[in-house]
Amino acid sequence: MANKLKKKKKLCKRKTYSIHQFRHDYPDDDACLEKLFQIKYGKLKACPRCGVAGAKFKRIATRPCYQCVECEYQLHPMAGTVFEKTTTPLVCWFYAIYLFSVTRNGVAAKELERQLRVTYKTAWRMADQIRKLMVSPTTEILSGIVMADETFIGGLEKNKHKNKRIPKQPGVISNQGKTVVFGMIDEKGKMFTQVLNGEANAETLLPLIKQNVDKAAMFVTDGHKAYFGLSKQFKAHHVVNHEIGEYVNEQGYSTNKMENHWSGLKRMLKGTHIHVDKKHLHKYVAENLFRFTNRDRADKMFELILKNAA
Ligand SMILES: [Zn+2]
């Protein structure tokens, strides 16, 4: 009981960036432009042209730019960003970014179309651009206990009648028409995910693993052949045999954390987006990773995406 209460209290304390706060911070395009100006040029110590230290820049009323009061040099906060050539108001972009920052299962282009009253084409393009901003900095090297797992995206195998499904072959990772996504998470919660071009086998996986995991790491995987070489290359390799219904092995190891992540990815793909083309899949996988990586900074997610934009 005490535990339950504690948990409830913790949940309530979780910081989120509320829609009220967002509306207060960004009531119009000017407020959004000012924010971009602050992110891009807020730390400028002197005017880039006249060199006057601490030179003030004032907003030009008729155009989205700022001008040095000393030499009239102009700074354009939207230049070189996704907002540069857009005809969609900045405040709509900011709101779309806000939606991406607070959702758990992604934002459908259809949703943006409805909420922003833009065309589907515009909505899709905006979503695609925002997704590209949700990139995590290069993954740090994973270490300690590392769980590795793969998942299949697409294909209609599960929708087929049981008799017509292609039977799973133990120890073989095959992607009959599906795309394989590979992922690893270490004991500290650092994660790596990647969409594979072909099948998941030792030739495709081992180089990825070696590149991103510390040599002293210990692996936990399922029984797929592709992982067989790991015990030679790393400190140890524990196998959880899913084929016999084992999800936690005798030593207490499991790949559950990675599988939970895949469930989230699939909820996002099937629940929100219904269908994602293979060629765009990597962006959705990266978006999901970004959300996972920043899960403890939910209130800062909006800010992080915006910084990537500027
Ligand atoms: Zn100047």
Boltz pocket constraint, residues with backbone or C-beta under 6 A from the ligand:
constraints:
  - pocket:
      binder: B
      contacts: [[A, 47], [A, 48], [A, 49], [A, 50], [A, 51], [A, 52], [A, 55], [A, 68], [A, 69], [A, 70], [A, 71], [A, 72], [A, 73]]
      max_distance: 6.0
